[in-house]
């Protein structure tokens, strides 16, 4: 067993010190790093109920409807107002309606205020 292990160790060392193996290993490491960096840059972290809940959960069906229909079709705009609008004055009302018109004229707007 001792001579067999020495022979394996000698062959292993010959393979490691060979120039072709070094070049091959360097190319393999560079390719590995390339795909690792590309994968890390393109990773998308997302945690939702599809990943949390079991596949046979009854909540999966309403969640699928929520994700596939509601969120794909409806993206509300939330506007936070610091100061209340004085509807008695003309200038603030014109600015308000201009803001509404700007939102409604966006390319992917689904409708307008009626």
Beta strands, then each sheet from edge to edge (+ up, - down):
end
